[in-house]
Amino acid sequence: MDIKELERMSEMHELGELFATIWGRPGEPPIDSSTLQALSHSGNYVVGAYSGKRMVGGLIGWLGGHPPDDLHLHSHILGVVPDTETRGVGFELKQHQRMWCLDRGVPSIEWTFDPLVRRNAYFNLAKLGADAVEYLVDFYGPMDDGINTGDESDRLLVRWTLDSPTVVHKARGRVELAWPVRADEALGVTPSGEPHVVRVAGPFVVVRVPEDIVAIRQTNAALARRWRFAVRYVLGEAMTSGYRVAGATRDGRYLLTRR
């Protein structure tokens, strides 16, 4: 893959259309090309990933924080076309973004993701080594794209400390998570796919999420809402009451530990 910073309006149009296709809104990009051009021109992060001449992924972000002690990059949209040719492109884009920030003295990157999407939880927490720092309820309000329609937009805010030993370790492709001998399941999945909430308060707690929340939204909106409220109730409340998210597994389990 060739990953490069974008500068021309033609590239911005191409990136906007790529995002529109990925998010199921052809012709309606989640961010318009003129805004992408302004972000790039003002020194922010706007890149595309290419396989030959074909753009297959993109990542954008802008500088934020509360100077002088909280400079960071807000990473806003990462999108990769879903085919076998692009396997691993998301990881390479994030590592490119990491080095871009380190080269400019930016120590951390923050972004949000839907805690119900298990592949994103695994990617962000296990593969990249980011830390979940806050549960945000209905952060973006109603969304009408092809992925989120009909659901409230709860998000986990993560912070990626770019030169931490954990993040350096993960950049080399090491993903292991030390699982405790015993962890109580605070949110499970019934055989029929329903969320099953159990009140627990042990030192190690597991929160499960469904296999494919995007498919559930499309086929059973009521079940998707039940999952949203269950995860908000269990994971959100746990994070505000003294638990931290220690990691996530590929099969949809968050591990929480007492701070």
C-alpha positions as a Markdown table, in Angstrom:
| # | Residue | x | y | z |
|---|---|---|---|---|
| 1 | Met | 0.0 | 0.0 | 0.0 |
| 2 | Asp | 1.0 | 3.6 | -0.7 |
| 3 | Ile | -0.1 | 6.0 | 2.0 |
| 4 | Lys | 0.2 | 9.7 | 1.2 |
| 5 | Glu | -1.0 | 13.0 | 2.4 |
| 6 | Leu | -3.6 | 14.5 | 0.1 |
| 7 | Glu | -3.4 | 18.1 | -1.2 |
| 8 | Arg | -5.5 | 18.5 | -4.4 |
| 9 | Met | -9.2 | 19.0 | -4.7 |
| 10 | Ser | -9.5 | 16.0 | -7.0 |
| 11 | Glu | -8.1 | 13.9 | -4.2 |
| 12 | Met | -10.5 | 15.4 | -1.7 |
| 13 | His | -13.5 | 14.5 | -3.9 |
| 14 | Glu | -12.2 | 11.0 | -4.3 |
| 15 | Leu | -11.7 | 10.6 | -0.5 |
| 16 | Gly | -15.2 | 12.0 | 0.2 |
| 17 | Glu | -16.8 | 9.6 | -2.2 |
| 18 | Leu | -14.8 | 6.7 | -0.7 |
| 19 | Phe | -16.2 | 7.6 | 2.7 |
| 20 | Ala | -19.7 | 8.0 | 1.3 |
| 21 | Thr | -19.6 | 4.5 | -0.2 |
| 22 | Ile | -18.2 | 2.9 | 3.0 |
| 23 | Trp | -20.9 | 4.5 | 5.1 |
| 24 | Gly | -23.7 | 3.5 | 2.8 |
| 25 | Arg | -24.5 | 7.0 | 1.5 |
| 26 | Pro | -23.3 | 7.3 | -2.1 |
| 27 | Gly | -23.1 | 10.9 | -3.2 |
| 28 | Glu | -23.4 | 12.1 | 0.5 |
| 29 | Pro | -20.0 | 12.1 | 2.1 |
| 30 | Pro | -19.9 | 12.4 | 5.9 |
| 31 | Ile | -17.5 | 15.3 | 5.4 |
| 32 | Asp | -17.4 | 17.4 | 2.2 |
| 33 | Ser | -14.4 | 17.9 | -0.1 |
| 34 | Ser | -14.0 | 21.7 | 0.6 |
| 35 | Thr | -13.7 | 21.0 | 4.4 |
| 36 | Leu | -11.1 | 18.3 | 3.7 |
| 37 | Gln | -9.2 | 20.8 | 1.5 |
| 38 | Ala | -9.3 | 23.4 | 4.3 |
| 39 | Leu | -8.1 | 20.8 | 6.9 |
| 40 | Ser | -5.2 | 19.7 | 4.7 |
| 41 | His | -4.2 | 23.3 | 3.8 |
| 42 | Ser | -4.2 | 24.4 | 7.4 |
| 43 | Gly | -1.7 | 21.6 | 8.4 |
| 44 | Asn | -4.0 | 18.9 | 9.6 |
| 45 | Tyr | -4.0 | 15.2 | 8.8 |
| 46 | Val | -5.7 | 14.1 | 5.6 |
| 47 | Val | -4.4 | 10.9 | 3.9 |
| 48 | Gly | -5.4 | 8.3 | 1.4 |
| 49 | Ala | -4.2 | 4.7 | 1.0 |
| 50 | Tyr | -3.7 | 3.4 | -2.5 |
| 51 | Ser | -3.4 | 0.0 | -4.1 |
| 52 | Gly | -1.9 | 1.0 | -7.4 |
| 53 | Lys | -4.0 | 3.9 | -8.6 |
| 54 | Arg | -7.1 | 2.8 | -6.6 |
| 55 | Met | -7.8 | 4.6 | -3.4 |
| 56 | Val | -8.8 | 1.9 | -0.9 |
| 57 | Gly | -8.7 | 3.8 | 2.4 |
| 58 | Gly | -8.5 | 7.1 | 4.1 |
| 59 | Leu | -8.0 | 8.7 | 7.5 |
| 60 | Ile | -8.5 | 12.3 | 8.6 |
| 61 | Gly | -7.8 | 14.2 | 11.9 |
| 62 | Trp | -7.2 | 17.7 | 13.2 |
| 63 | Leu | -5.2 | 19.2 | 16.1 |
| 64 | Gly | -7.1 | 19.8 | 19.3 |
| 65 | Gly | -6.9 | 20.0 | 23.1 |
| 66 | His | -6.4 | 22.6 | 25.7 |
| 67 | Pro | -3.0 | 24.2 | 25.4 |
| 68 | Pro | -0.4 | 24.2 | 26.7 |
| 69 | Asp | -0.7 | 20.8 | 28.4 |
| 70 | Asp | -3.2 | 18.8 | 26.2 |
| 71 | Leu | -2.2 | 19.0 | 22.6 |
| 72 | His | -3.4 | 16.0 | 20.7 |
| 73 | Leu | -4.8 | 15.0 | 17.3 |
| 74 | His | -8.5 | 14.3 | 17.1 |
| 75 | Ser | -8.8 | 11.4 | 14.6 |
| 76 | His | -12.2 | 11.7 | 13.1 |
| 77 | Ile | -12.8 | 9.3 | 10.3 |
| 78 | Leu | -11.0 | 6.1 | 9.3 |
| 79 | Gly | -12.5 | 4.1 | 6.4 |
| 80 | Val | -11.2 | 1.2 | 4.3 |
| 81 | Val | -13.1 | -0.6 | 1.5 |
| 82 | Pro | -14.2 | -4.1 | 2.7 |
| 83 | Asp | -12.3 | -6.6 | 0.5 |
| 84 | Thr | -9.5 | -9.0 | 1.0 |
| 85 | Glu | -7.0 | -6.8 | -0.9 |
| 86 | Thr | -7.2 | -4.2 | 1.9 |
| 87 | Arg | -6.7 | -6.5 | 4.9 |
| 88 | Gly | -4.4 | -4.7 | 7.4 |
| 89 | Val | -4.7 | -1.3 | 5.8 |
| 90 | Gly | -6.5 | 0.2 | 8.8 |
| 91 | Phe | -3.6 | -0.8 | 11.0 |
| 92 | Glu | -1.1 | 0.7 | 8.6 |
| 93 | Leu | -3.0 | 3.9 | 8.3 |
| 94 | Lys | -3.1 | 4.3 | 12.1 |
| 95 | Gln | 0.7 | 3.6 | 12.4 |
| 96 | His | 1.3 | 6.3 | 9.6 |
| 97 | Gln | -0.9 | 8.7 | 11.7 |
| 98 | Arg | 1.1 | 7.8 | 14.8 |
| 99 | Met | 4.4 | 8.6 | 13.2 |
| 100 | Trp | 3.0 | 11.8 | 11.6 |
| 101 | Cys | 2.1 | 13.0 | 15.1 |
| 102 | Leu | 5.4 | 12.0 | 16.7 |
| 103 | Asp | 7.4 | 13.8 | 14.0 |
| 104 | Arg | 5.5 | 17.0 | 14.9 |
| 105 | Gly | 5.7 | 16.7 | 18.7 |
| 106 | Val | 2.1 | 15.7 | 19.2 |
| 107 | Pro | 2.1 | 13.1 | 22.0 |
| 108 | Ser | -1.4 | 11.5 | 21.7 |
| 109 | Ile | -4.4 | 10.9 | 19.5 |
| 110 | Glu | -8.0 | 10.7 | 20.6 |
| 111 | Trp | -11.1 | 9.4 | 18.8 |
| 112 | Thr | -14.4 | 7.8 | 19.4 |
| 113 | Phe | -16.0 | 4.5 | 18.4 |
| 114 | Asp | -19.2 | 2.6 | 18.9 |
| 115 | Pro | -18.7 | 0.2 | 21.8 |
| 116 | Leu | -21.2 | -2.2 | 20.2 |
| 117 | Val | -19.0 | -2.8 | 17.2 |
| 118 | Arg | -16.8 | -5.7 | 18.4 |
| 119 | Arg | -14.2 | -5.5 | 15.6 |
| 120 | Asn | -13.6 | -1.9 | 16.3 |
| 121 | Ala | -13.2 | -2.5 | 20.0 |
| 122 | Tyr | -10.6 | -5.3 | 19.3 |
| 123 | Phe | -8.8 | -3.1 | 16.8 |
| 124 | Asn | -8.6 | 0.0 | 19.0 |
| 125 | Leu | -7.9 | -1.6 | 22.3 |
| 126 | Ala | -6.1 | -4.8 | 21.6 |
| 127 | Lys | -4.3 | -4.2 | 18.3 |
| 128 | Leu | -3.4 | -0.5 | 18.8 |
| 129 | Gly | -3.2 | -0.3 | 22.6 |
| 130 | Ala | -5.4 | 2.7 | 23.0 |
| 131 | Asp | -7.1 | 3.4 | 26.4 |
| 132 | Ala | -10.8 | 3.8 | 26.8 |
| 133 | Val | -11.2 | 6.9 | 28.9 |
| 134 | Glu | -14.9 | 7.9 | 28.8 |
| 135 | Tyr | -18.3 | 6.6 | 27.9 |
| 136 | Leu | -20.3 | 9.2 | 25.9 |
| 137 | Val | -24.1 | 8.9 | 25.7 |
| 138 | Asp | -25.7 | 9.7 | 22.4 |
| 139 | Phe | -22.6 | 11.7 | 21.5 |
| 140 | Tyr | -23.5 | 12.7 | 17.9 |
| 141 | Gly | -27.3 | 12.6 | 18.3 |
| 142 | Pro | -29.4 | 10.9 | 15.6 |
| 143 | Met | -27.4 | 9.6 | 12.6 |
| 144 | Asp | -28.9 | 8.6 | 9.2 |
| 145 | Asp | -26.1 | 6.8 | 7.4 |
| 146 | Gly | -26.3 | 3.2 | 6.3 |
| 147 | Ile | -24.4 | 1.9 | 9.4 |
| 148 | Asn | -26.0 | 3.8 | 12.4 |
| 149 | Thr | -29.6 | 4.6 | 11.3 |
| 150 | Gly | -32.2 | 4.0 | 14.0 |
| 151 | Asp | -29.7 | 3.8 | 16.9 |
| 152 | Glu | -28.5 | 6.3 | 19.5 |
| 153 | Ser | -24.9 | 7.3 | 19.0 |
| 154 | Asp | -23.2 | 6.2 | 22.2 |
| 155 | Arg | -19.4 | 6.2 | 21.9 |
| 156 | Leu | -16.3 | 5.2 | 23.8 |
| 157 | Leu | -13.6 | 8.0 | 23.8 |
| 158 | Val | -10.1 | 6.5 | 23.5 |
| 159 | Arg | -6.7 | 8.0 | 24.0 |
| 160 | Trp | -3.6 | 6.7 | 22.2 |
| 161 | Thr | -0.4 | 7.6 | 24.0 |
| 162 | Leu | 1.9 | 7.3 | 21.1 |
| 163 | Asp | 5.3 | 6.7 | 22.8 |
| 164 | Ser | 4.0 | 4.5 | 25.7 |
| 165 | Pro | 5.7 | 1.0 | 26.0 |
| 166 | Thr | 2.3 | -0.6 | 25.4 |
| 167 | Val | 1.7 | 1.3 | 22.1 |
| 168 | Val | 5.3 | 0.7 | 20.9 |
| 169 | His | 4.8 | -3.0 | 21.7 |
| 170 | Lys | 1.5 | -3.2 | 19.8 |
| 171 | Ala | 3.1 | -1.4 | 16.8 |
| 172 | Arg | 5.3 | -4.5 | 16.4 |
| 173 | Gly | 2.1 | -6.6 | 16.0 |
| 174 | Arg | 1.9 | -8.1 | 19.5 |
| 175 | Val | -1.7 | -8.3 | 20.7 |
| 176 | Glu | -1.7 | -10.5 | 23.8 |
| 177 | Leu | -4.1 | -9.8 | 26.7 |
| 178 | Ala | -3.4 | -11.4 | 30.1 |
| 179 | Trp | -6.8 | -12.8 | 31.1 |
| 180 | Pro | -7.5 | -13.3 | 34.8 |
| 181 | Val | -8.3 | -16.8 | 36.2 |
| 182 | Arg | -11.8 | -15.6 | 37.2 |
| 183 | Ala | -13.9 | -12.8 | 35.7 |
| 184 | Asp | -17.6 | -12.2 | 36.5 |
| 185 | Glu | -19.8 | -11.8 | 33.4 |
| 186 | Ala | -21.8 | -8.5 | 33.9 |
| 187 | Leu | -23.4 | -8.6 | 30.5 |
| 188 | Gly | -23.9 | -11.8 | 28.5 |
| 189 | Val | -25.7 | -13.0 | 25.4 |
| 190 | Thr | -28.6 | -15.4 | 25.6 |
| 191 | Pro | -29.0 | -18.3 | 23.1 |
| 192 | Ser | -31.7 | -16.1 | 21.3 |
| 193 | Gly | -29.2 | -13.2 | 21.0 |
| 194 | Glu | -30.7 | -11.0 | 23.7 |
| 195 | Pro | -28.5 | -9.1 | 26.2 |
| 196 | His | -28.5 | -10.6 | 29.7 |
| 197 | Val | -27.6 | -8.2 | 32.5 |
| 198 | Val | -26.2 | -9.5 | 35.8 |
| 199 | Arg | -25.2 | -7.1 | 38.6 |
| 200 | Val | -21.6 | -8.0 | 39.7 |
| 201 | Ala | -18.9 | -6.1 | 41.5 |
| 202 | Gly | -15.9 | -8.3 | 41.5 |
| 203 | Pro | -12.3 | -7.2 | 40.7 |
| 204 | Phe | -12.6 | -8.5 | 37.1 |
| 205 | Val | -15.7 | -8.1 | 35.0 |
| 206 | Val | -16.6 | -9.1 | 31.5 |
| 207 | Val | -19.0 | -7.2 | 29.2 |
| 208 | Arg | -20.1 | -9.0 | 26.0 |
| 209 | Val | -21.4 | -7.4 | 22.9 |
| 210 | Pro | -23.3 | -9.1 | 19.9 |
| 211 | Glu | -21.5 | -10.6 | 16.9 |
| 212 | Asp | -22.8 | -8.0 | 14.3 |
| 213 | Ile | -24.7 | -5.0 | 15.6 |
| 214 | Val | -24.9 | -3.5 | 12.1 |
| 215 | Ala | -26.8 | -6.5 | 10.8 |
| 216 | Ile | -29.0 | -6.5 | 13.9 |
| 217 | Arg | -30.0 | -2.8 | 13.3 |
| 218 | Gln | -31.0 | -3.8 | 9.8 |
| 219 | Thr | -33.1 | -6.8 | 10.7 |
| 220 | Asn | -34.3 | -6.1 | 14.3 |
| 221 | Ala | -34.2 | -2.5 | 15.3 |
| 222 | Ala | -35.9 | -3.2 | 18.7 |
| 223 | Leu | -33.2 | -5.8 | 19.6 |
| 224 | Ala | -30.5 | -3.3 | 18.6 |
| 225 | Arg | -31.9 | -0.7 | 21.0 |
| 226 | Arg | -32.0 | -3.2 | 23.8 |
| 227 | Trp | -28.3 | -3.9 | 23.2 |
| 228 | Arg | -27.6 | -0.2 | 23.2 |
| 229 | Phe | -29.3 | 0.4 | 26.5 |
| 230 | Ala | -27.8 | -2.7 | 28.1 |
| 231 | Val | -24.2 | -1.7 | 27.2 |
| 232 | Arg | -24.9 | 1.8 | 28.3 |
| 233 | Tyr | -26.2 | 0.6 | 31.6 |
| 234 | Val | -23.5 | -1.9 | 32.3 |
| 235 | Leu | -20.3 | -0.6 | 30.6 |
| 236 | Gly | -21.1 | 3.1 | 31.0 |
| 237 | Glu | -22.0 | 2.7 | 34.7 |
| 238 | Ala | -19.0 | 0.5 | 35.4 |
| 239 | Met | -16.6 | 3.1 | 33.9 |
| 240 | Thr | -18.1 | 5.9 | 36.0 |
| 241 | Ser | -18.1 | 3.8 | 39.2 |
| 242 | Gly | -14.4 | 2.9 | 39.3 |
| 243 | Tyr | -13.7 | 0.3 | 36.6 |
| 244 | Arg | -11.4 | 0.7 | 33.7 |
| 245 | Val | -11.4 | -1.1 | 30.4 |
| 246 | Ala | -8.3 | -3.4 | 30.3 |
| 247 | Gly | -8.8 | -4.7 | 26.8 |
| 248 | Ala | -11.1 | -6.4 | 24.3 |
| 249 | Thr | -11.1 | -9.8 | 22.6 |
| 250 | Arg | -11.9 | -10.6 | 19.0 |
| 251 | Asp | -15.0 | -12.6 | 20.1 |
| 252 | Gly | -16.7 | -9.5 | 21.6 |
| 253 | Arg | -15.6 | -9.4 | 25.3 |
| 254 | Tyr | -14.5 | -6.3 | 27.2 |
| 255 | Leu | -12.4 | -7.0 | 30.3 |
| 256 | Leu | -12.9 | -4.5 | 33.1 |
| 257 | Thr | -10.8 | -4.1 | 36.2 |
| 258 | Arg | -11.0 | -2.0 | 39.3 |
| 259 | Arg | -8.9 | 1.1 | 39.2 |
